[in-house]
Amino acid sequence: MGKALRDVYGESLLKYAKENKKVVALDADLANCSKTCMMGKELPERMFDVGIAENHMIAMGAGFASCGMIPFVNTFATLAASMCALSAKALIGYSGLNVRIMGANNGLSGGYDGATHHALDDMSVMRGIPGMLVMSPSDGVMTDWMVRTLAEDYEGPAYVGIPRNGYENLYEEGEDFEIGKAKQLTDGKDAAVFAYGLSVFRAKKAAEQLAAEGIHISVYDMFTLKPFDREAVLRAARETGAIVTVEEHSIVGGLGTAVLETLAEGGEQVSVRRLGIQDCYTHSGAYEDLVTEFGIGIASIADAVKELL
């Protein structure tokens, strides 16, 4: 395993907060988990722990943004999609405010915290808020880019689902990313795999295994769920005729849904297999064990590709 993305996030938040005095952080008694504790230690005057009051924290973030600040509001991703959803929709999205909602431990990365803390609907909820940018990083380089972009360049509300864990980096330092544009990691004409978050690393490993068997696939990092790179999906459909989607999220309303919407509206008829949580609750367990059990591990990705060929 590589460096935990939550650690990269904490370091990046502190770094860019030092560069931009408009950046403030709010946390709901989870600073050690979200790693906003790093900012709290060095910039305590711009770090606010509101306690277990997530919905009020989002409202506070809206207040900071309305005064010209750039608030990074932090809580578990599962709470961002539930306790925070009303204020995110009615205060932040409706007013188009520069609030950055940072969802810690998205997907299955809550591990032993169990079903209540596994975030399987955050992307679906946040995609539904008009004007909300929705992203999730796949490695440390991308995590740093997202924080810098939200601290310096982007105007408007944003949600980022941040995995707790991390694999080795997929990208080199200085890699260029663009909001709304997928990154293609491998090139192959047999099938295409679309993923985001830590699932991208597993998809790339599956591509390497399949290549050894003479099967060549294109792997796309769909780190921006909204706006969505429709052209990448339609191009892959035309080039391969077979698509697999992989996500640590319910198959309802997430990446798989976005891909199917795109294919249907684009008039492309291809074979599709969606890997994700199959409309069920999860349970406590080690992260890698859960990934395997719920069918989004390396072997499951490779098998799904073979089934479509």
Phi, psi and chi 1 to 4 in degrees:
 res  aa     phi    psi   chi1   chi2   chi3   chi4
   1 MET       -  144.9  -60.5  -69.2  -77.5      -
   2 GLY   -91.1 -164.4      -      -      -      -
   3 LYS   -66.7  135.7 -169.2  170.5 -172.9  177.7
   4 ALA   -61.9  134.6      -      -      -      -
   5 LEU   -68.0  -25.9  -63.3 -164.5      -      -
   6 ARG   -66.6  -33.2   65.6  173.0 -176.1  170.1
   7 ASP   -68.9  -41.9  -69.2  -31.3      -      -
   8 VAL   -60.7  -42.4  177.1      -      -      -
   9 TYR   -60.3  -48.1  167.2   64.6      -      -
  10 GLY   -59.2  -42.9      -      -      -      -
  11 GLU   -66.3  -41.7  -66.5  167.7   -3.0      -
  12 SER   -68.9  -40.7  -63.0      -      -      -
  13 LEU   -59.3  -45.7  179.7   62.5      -      -
  14 LEU   -62.4  -44.3  173.5   59.8      -      -
  15 LYS   -59.8  -48.0  175.3  171.6   60.3  175.5
  16 TYR   -81.0  -22.1  -63.0  115.6      -      -
  17 ALA   -68.3  -34.2      -      -      -      -
  18 LYS   -65.6  -32.2  -72.5 -179.8  176.5  178.7
  19 GLU   -82.6  -25.9  -63.9  178.3    2.5      -
  20 ASN  -130.5  107.9 -173.6  -10.1      -      -
  21 LYS   -71.1   -6.1  -66.8 -176.1  178.3 -179.8
  22 LYS   -80.4  -15.2  -69.2 -175.2  177.4 -178.8
  23 VAL   -77.0  127.3  172.3      -      -      -
  24 VAL  -128.7  158.5  -64.6      -      -      -
  25 ALA  -124.2  139.0      -      -      -      -
  26 LEU  -123.5  141.5  -67.8   81.9      -      -
  27 ASP  -141.9  152.9 -147.6  -52.1      -      -
  28 ALA  -110.2   64.7      -      -      -      -
  29 ASP    63.5   31.6 -160.5   29.9      -      -
  30 LEU  -131.9   25.6  -66.1  169.7      -      -
  31 ALA   -60.7  -34.0      -      -      -      -
  32 ASN   -71.8  -28.4  -72.8  -30.9      -      -
  33 CYS   -81.7  -47.0  179.6      -      -      -
  34 SER   -77.1  -15.7   66.3      -      -      -
  35 LYS    71.9   18.5  -64.4  -54.3  177.4 -178.4
  36 THR   -70.8   -8.3   57.2      -      -      -
  37 CYS   -59.6  -27.6   56.6      -      -      -
  38 MET   -63.6  -42.8  -61.1 -179.0 -170.6      -
  39 MET   -71.1  -38.3 -177.1  169.9  168.3      -
  40 GLY   -61.1  -33.0      -      -      -      -
  41 LYS   -72.4  -40.5 -177.6  177.1 -179.9  179.6
  42 GLU   -98.4  -26.2  -65.8 -161.5   35.1      -
  43 LEU  -129.8   60.0  -60.4  172.5      -      -
  44 PRO   -60.3  -26.9   23.9  -35.1      -      -
  45 GLU   -70.9  -13.0   72.4  -79.8    4.5      -
  46 ARG  -120.1   19.1  -76.0 -166.7  -83.5  145.6
  47 MET  -122.8  125.1  167.8   64.7 -172.3      -
  48 PHE  -125.8  115.6  -57.2   88.7      -      -
  49 ASP   -96.9  111.4 -168.9  -27.0      -      -
  50 VAL   -91.8   -1.6  -53.8      -      -      -
  51 GLY    80.5 -167.4      -      -      -      -
  52 ILE   -82.4   76.5  -55.2  174.4      -      -
  53 ALA  -148.1   61.4      -      -      -      -
  54 GLU   -59.9  -45.9  -69.5   83.4    4.7      -
  55 ASN   -63.6  -40.0 -165.7   41.9      -      -
  56 HIS   -67.1  -34.0  -64.5  -55.1      -      -
  57 MET   -62.7  -40.4  177.6  178.1   64.5      -
  58 ILE   -63.7  -39.9  -63.4  -68.4      -      -
  59 ALA   -64.4  -38.5      -      -      -      -
  60 MET   -62.5  -40.9  -71.7  173.7   63.4      -
  61 GLY   -59.5  -41.3      -      -      -      -
  62 ALA   -61.3  -39.1      -      -      -      -
  63 GLY   -63.8  -45.2      -      -      -      -
  64 PHE   -59.1  -45.5  -86.5  110.2      -      -
  65 ALA   -64.4  -37.9      -      -      -      -
  66 SER   -66.5  -16.8   67.5      -      -      -
  67 CYS   -99.0    9.6  -65.3      -      -      -
  68 GLY    93.9    3.0      -      -      -      -
  69 MET   -85.8  168.8  -55.9  -59.6  -77.3      -
  70 ILE  -119.0   90.4  -56.1  174.8      -      -
  71 PRO   -83.8  132.7   28.3  -31.7      -      -
  72 PHE  -101.6  110.9  -77.7   70.5      -      -
  73 VAL  -102.0  123.6 -178.2      -      -      -
  74 ASN  -119.4  134.1  -58.4  -93.9      -      -
  75 THR  -163.5  178.1 -173.4      -      -      -
  76 PHE   -61.5  143.1  -75.7  138.9      -      -
  77 ALA   -58.7  -36.8      -      -      -      -
  78 THR   -65.2  -30.7 -172.4      -      -      -
  79 LEU   -81.2  -31.8  -60.5 -178.9      -      -
  80 ALA   -59.9  -34.8      -      -      -      -
  81 ALA   -86.8   -2.6      -      -      -      -
  82 SER  -129.2  -74.8   54.2      -      -      -
  83 MET   -59.8  -31.8  -59.5  -68.4  -70.7      -
  84 CYS   -95.9   -7.1  -58.1      -      -      -
  85 ALA   -64.5  -39.5      -      -      -      -
  86 LEU   -63.2  -48.8  175.8   59.3      -      -
  87 SER   -68.8  -34.6  -70.4      -      -      -
  88 ALA   -61.5  -37.6      -      -      -      -
  89 LYS   -79.7  -49.9  176.8  175.1   68.3  172.6
  90 ALA   -81.1  -30.4      -      -      -      -
  91 LEU  -103.2  -47.4  -59.0  178.7      -      -
  92 ILE   -85.0  -56.5  -64.2  171.4      -      -
  93 GLY   -63.2  -46.6      -      -      -      -
  94 TYR   -60.9  -36.8 -174.6   74.1      -      -
  95 SER   -94.2   -4.4  -60.1      -      -      -
  96 GLY    62.7   38.7      -      -      -      -
  97 LEU   -82.0  153.3  -65.1  172.8      -      -
  98 ASN   -81.9   60.4  -72.7  -24.6      -      -
  99 VAL  -103.4  134.4  179.1      -      -      -
 100 ARG  -108.7  108.3  -71.2   71.7  174.4   96.1
 101 ILE   -89.4  117.3  -55.8  173.1      -      -
 102 MET  -108.9  110.4  -47.9  -57.0  -74.7      -
 103 GLY   -93.7  106.7      -      -      -      -
 104 ALA   -78.0  151.9      -      -      -      -
 105 ASN    58.0   46.6  -68.4   13.0      -      -
 106 ASN   -74.7  167.1   76.8  -38.8      -      -
 107 GLY    65.0 -138.8      -      -      -      -
 108 LEU   -92.8    5.1  -63.4  169.1      -      -
 109 SER   -70.1   -7.4   61.6      -      -      -
 110 GLY   -69.1  -15.3      -      -      -      -
 111 GLY    53.2 -114.0      -      -      -      -
 112 TYR   -71.0   -8.6  -75.6  104.6      -      -
 113 ASP   -67.8  -21.2  -70.2  -19.1      -      -
 114 GLY    88.9 -172.3      -      -      -      -
 115 ALA   -57.4  -38.4      -      -      -      -
 116 THR   -67.6  -21.4   57.7      -      -      -
 117 HIS  -111.2    3.4  -76.9   58.7      -      -
 118 HIS   -87.4  123.4  -66.0  161.3      -      -
 119 ALA   -90.3   99.8      -      -      -      -
 120 LEU  -112.5    3.8  -52.1  179.1      -      -
 121 ASP  -136.5    7.7   59.1   -6.7      -      -
 122 ASP   -64.6  -41.2   57.5  -33.1      -      -
 123 MET   -65.6  -39.6  -64.1  -60.6  172.8      -
 124 SER   -62.8  -46.7  174.7      -      -      -
 125 VAL   -63.4  -48.0  170.4      -      -      -
 126 MET   -72.0  -31.7  -67.1  -60.3  170.3      -
 127 ARG   -61.0  -29.0  -80.4 -177.2   69.5 -143.7
 128 GLY   -80.2   -7.7      -      -      -      -
 129 ILE   -89.4  118.2  -61.7  177.0      -      -
 130 PRO   -56.0  132.9  -26.9   36.3      -      -
 131 GLY    81.1   -0.1      -      -      -      -
 132 MET   -84.9  120.5 -178.2   72.1   71.6      -
 133 LEU   -72.4  132.8  169.2   65.4      -      -
 134 VAL  -127.8  120.5 -178.6      -      -      -
 135 MET  -140.0  162.6  -58.3 -170.8  -66.8      -
 136 SER  -153.5  126.3 -175.4      -      -      -
 137 PRO   -81.3  152.0   32.1  -36.5      -      -
 138 SER  -102.1  -17.4   55.3      -      -      -
 139 ASP  -155.6 -177.8   77.2  -14.2      -      -
 140 GLY   -68.2  -37.6      -      -      -      -
 141 VAL   -62.3  -43.7  174.3      -      -      -
 142 MET   -69.7  -36.2 -175.5 -179.7  -76.5      -
 143 THR   -59.5  -46.8  -59.7      -      -      -
 144 ASP   -61.7  -41.8 -177.8   78.0      -      -
 145 TRP   -60.6  -43.4  170.6   80.6      -      -
 146 MET   -62.2  -44.5  -73.6 -174.3  180.0      -
 147 VAL   -64.1  -45.1  177.4      -      -      -
 148 ARG   -61.5  -43.8  175.7  173.4   58.9   80.5
 149 THR   -61.1  -43.3  -62.7      -      -      -
 150 LEU   -74.3  -24.9  -64.6  177.9      -      -
 151 ALA   -85.1  -24.0      -      -      -      -
 152 GLU  -120.2  -37.0  -61.7  178.2   -5.5      -
 153 ASP  -117.1  -39.7  -57.4  -36.7      -      -
 154 TYR   -80.4  138.1 -172.7   75.5      -      -
 155 GLU  -111.5  124.6  -67.0  -72.6  -29.9      -
 156 GLY   124.6  170.6      -      -      -      -
 157 PRO   -71.9  148.2   23.8  -31.6      -      -
 158 ALA  -147.5  146.7      -      -      -      -
 159 TYR  -124.1  135.2  172.2   74.9      -      -
 160 VAL  -128.9  122.0 -179.0      -      -      -
 161 GLY   -91.4  116.9      -      -      -      -
 162 ILE  -108.7  119.3  -57.3  176.6      -      -
 163 PRO   -64.0  146.7  -20.7   32.8      -      -
 164 ARG   -71.2  -38.9  175.8 -171.1 -178.7  105.5
 165 ASN   -92.1 -168.5  -47.1  -55.3      -      -
 166 GLY  -168.5  146.3      -      -      -      -
 167 TYR  -105.8 -177.7  -63.6  118.0      -      -
 168 GLU   -64.0  151.0   59.2 -168.2   68.5      -
 169 ASN   -62.3  141.9  -78.2  -20.0      -      -
 170 LEU   -89.5  -23.7  -64.7  165.7      -      -
 171 TYR  -120.1  154.0  -57.4  103.0      -      -
 172 GLU   -83.3  153.4  -62.4  -67.3  -27.5      -
 173 GLU   -55.7  136.9  -64.9  -67.2  -22.4      -
 174 GLY    89.4    1.4      -      -      -      -
 175 GLU   -56.5  141.2  179.9   76.3   27.9      -
 176 ASP   -93.9  128.8 -175.8   41.1      -      -
 177 PHE  -123.3  155.8  -57.2  101.2      -      -
 178 GLU  -135.7  129.3 -178.1 -179.8  -11.1      -
 179 ILE   -57.8  130.4  -71.2  173.3      -      -
 180 GLY    85.1    4.1      -      -      -      -
 181 LYS  -123.4  121.0  -65.7  -65.5 -177.0 -178.0
 182 ALA   -68.1  155.6      -      -      -      -
 183 LYS  -106.1  126.6  -65.6  -70.7  -73.5 -172.1
 184 GLN   -93.7  120.9 -174.8  172.6   -7.4      -
 185 LEU   -94.8  -32.6  -79.8   74.0      -      -
 186 THR  -135.3  161.4   65.3      -      -      -
 187 ASP  -126.2  125.3 -173.6   25.7      -      -
 188 GLY  -160.5  153.2      -      -      -      -
 189 LYS  -104.5   -1.7  -56.8  -56.7 -178.3 -175.9
 190 ASP   -80.3  -35.9  -67.4  -40.9      -      -
 191 ALA  -166.2  167.6      -      -      -      -
 192 ALA  -126.5  140.4      -      -      -      -
 193 VAL  -119.1  126.3  176.6      -      -      -
 194 PHE  -109.9  132.0  -69.9   89.3      -      -
 195 ALA  -150.9  168.7      -      -      -      -
 196 TYR  -146.2  167.3   68.9   86.1      -      -
 197 GLY    64.9 -151.0      -      -      -      -
 198 LEU   -69.4  -14.2  -62.8 -175.2      -      -
 199 SER   -64.5  -22.1  -66.2      -      -      -
 200 VAL   -65.3  -42.5  178.3      -      -      -
 201 PHE   -60.1  -44.5  179.2   87.2      -      -
 202 ARG   -66.8  -35.8  -65.0 -171.2  -70.7  -90.0
 203 ALA   -65.0  -39.5      -      -      -      -
 204 LYS   -66.3  -39.3 -173.2  170.4 -176.7  -68.3
 205 LYS   -64.8  -38.7  -72.8  -63.7 -177.3 -176.8
 206 ALA   -63.5  -38.8      -      -      -      -
 207 ALA   -62.0  -38.6      -      -      -      -
 208 GLU   -65.9  -42.1  -66.6  170.4    0.7      -
 209 GLN   -64.5  -42.4  -68.7 -174.2    7.6      -
 210 LEU   -66.5  -36.3  -70.6  168.1      -      -
 211 ALA   -60.4  -35.4      -      -      -      -
 212 ALA   -67.2  -18.9      -      -      -      -
 213 GLU   -99.6    5.3  -59.0  176.2   35.3      -
 214 GLY    86.9   13.2      -      -      -      -
 215 ILE  -109.1  125.0  -60.2  171.6      -      -
 216 HIS  -118.1  122.1  -58.4  -76.6      -      -
 217 ILE  -124.3  155.8   66.3  172.8      -      -
 218 SER   -96.1  130.9  -64.6      -      -      -
 219 VAL  -111.5  127.5  173.0      -      -      -
 220 TYR  -116.4  133.1  -67.8   85.8      -      -
 221 ASP   -92.6  105.4 -173.6  -18.4      -      -
 222 MET   -94.6   61.5  -58.6  -63.5  -76.4      -
 223 PHE   -66.3  -20.1   61.2   91.4      -      -
 224 THR  -104.9  109.2  -49.8      -      -      -
 225 LEU   -80.7  -23.9  -89.8  -71.3      -      -
 226 LYS  -157.1  120.1 -176.4 -175.8  172.4 -173.0
 227 PRO   -66.6  150.9   26.3  -34.6      -      -
 228 PHE  -103.5  138.1 -166.0   67.6      -      -
 229 ASP   -81.4   82.9 -168.3  -12.7      -      -
 230 ARG   -64.0  -38.5  -65.8  168.5   52.7   85.9
 231 GLU   -62.5  -38.1 -179.9   51.8   38.2      -
 232 ALA   -62.1  -40.6      -      -      -      -
 233 VAL   -67.3  -47.0  173.1      -      -      -
 234 LEU   -66.0  -38.2  -64.5  174.8      -      -
 235 ARG   -64.7  -43.6 -176.4  174.8   63.6 -108.8
 236 ALA   -63.8  -37.1      -      -      -      -
 237 ALA   -63.1  -42.6      -      -      -      -
 238 ARG   -69.3  -35.2  -67.6 -170.2  -67.5  -93.3
 239 GLU   -80.8  -29.4  -69.0  177.7   -9.5      -
 240 THR  -118.1  -39.2   68.7      -      -      -
 241 GLY    79.6    4.2      -      -      -      -
 242 ALA  -147.9  130.7      -      -      -      -
 243 ILE  -133.7  136.3  -70.5  176.9      -      -
 244 VAL  -120.3  134.0  173.9      -      -      -
 245 THR  -111.3  142.7   65.0      -      -      -
 246 VAL  -133.9  130.3 -168.8      -      -      -
 247 GLU  -158.9  147.5   57.2 -169.4  -41.6      -
 248 GLU   -88.2   68.8  -73.0 -178.0   44.1      -
 249 HIS  -163.1  159.7 -173.0  -79.7      -      -
 250 SER   -58.6  146.1  170.4      -      -      -
 251 ILE   -69.9   -8.5   59.8  168.4      -      -
 252 VAL   -92.1  113.3  179.4      -      -      -
 253 GLY    89.2   -0.5      -      -      -      -
 254 GLY  -103.1 -141.5      -      -      -      -
 255 LEU   -61.0  -46.0  172.5   61.9      -      -
 256 GLY   -58.5  -40.8      -      -      -      -
 257 THR   -64.2  -44.6  -63.8      -      -      -
 258 ALA   -61.7  -39.4      -      -      -      -
 259 VAL   -65.9  -44.7  166.9      -      -      -
 260 LEU   -64.4  -39.3  -70.8  177.7      -      -
 261 GLU   -58.8  -44.7  -68.3  168.5  -11.7      -
 262 THR   -64.4  -45.2  -61.3      -      -      -
 263 LEU   -64.2  -41.9  -66.4  171.0      -      -
 264 ALA   -64.9  -46.4      -      -      -      -
 265 GLU   -70.4  -27.3  -67.8  171.7   -6.4      -
 266 GLY   -87.1   -3.5      -      -      -      -
 267 GLY    72.7   21.9      -      -      -      -
 268 GLU   -95.2  126.6  -62.5  -68.5  -17.9      -
 269 GLN  -105.4  104.5  -63.3 -174.6   10.1      -
 270 VAL  -136.3  162.6  -61.8      -      -      -
 271 SER   -78.7  132.7  -61.3      -      -      -
 272 VAL  -131.6  138.4  178.8      -      -      -
 273 ARG  -129.1  124.0  175.8   74.2 -175.8  -82.3
 274 ARG  -100.6  121.8  -68.5 -180.0  -63.7  162.7
 275 LEU  -105.8  127.8  -58.7 -176.5      -      -
 276 GLY   177.3 -166.4      -      -      -      -
 277 ILE   -79.3  121.5  -49.6  -54.2      -      -
 278 GLN   -83.1   62.4  -58.7  -65.5  -48.7      -
 279 ASP    52.0   49.6 -165.5   26.8      -      -
 280 CYS  -143.8  167.5   63.9      -      -      -
 281 TYR   -85.6  154.6  -71.8   98.6      -      -
 282 THR  -101.6 -163.6   54.0      -      -      -
 283 HIS  -156.5  175.3   54.2   76.3      -      -
 284 SER   -67.0  148.8  -60.4      -      -      -
 285 GLY   168.0  168.6      -      -      -      -
 286 ALA   -66.7  143.7      -      -      -      -
 287 TYR   -53.6  -53.3  174.1   68.4      -      -
 288 GLU   -64.6  -33.1  -67.4  -65.8  -16.1      -
 289 ASP   -65.9  -40.6  -69.2  -17.8      -      -
 290 LEU   -66.6  -41.1  -67.9  170.8      -      -
 291 VAL   -58.1  -43.0  163.0      -      -      -
 292 THR   -69.2  -46.8  -61.1      -      -      -
 293 GLU   -60.7  -38.9  178.4  180.0  -13.0      -
 294 PHE   -92.9   15.4  -73.3   96.4      -      -
 295 GLY    75.0   31.5      -      -      -      -
 296 ILE  -126.2   22.2   52.2  177.8      -      -
 297 GLY   -84.1  179.2      -      -      -      -
 298 ILE   -58.7  -47.6  -63.2  170.2      -      -
 299 ALA   -63.1  -39.7      -      -      -      -
 300 SER   -65.3  -37.7  -65.8      -      -      -
 301 ILE   -65.3  -46.8  -62.2  170.9      -      -
 302 ALA   -61.8  -43.0      -      -      -      -
 303 ASP   -63.2  -40.0  -72.0  -15.5      -      -
 304 ALA   -63.4  -39.3      -      -      -      -
 305 VAL   -62.5  -47.1  169.3      -      -      -
 306 LYS   -61.9  -36.2  -66.9  176.9 -176.0  178.5
 307 GLU   -65.5  -25.1  -70.6  171.7    4.4      -
 308 LEU   -87.6  -14.4  -67.1  180.0      -      -
 309 LEU   -87.3      -  -59.5 -179.0      -      -
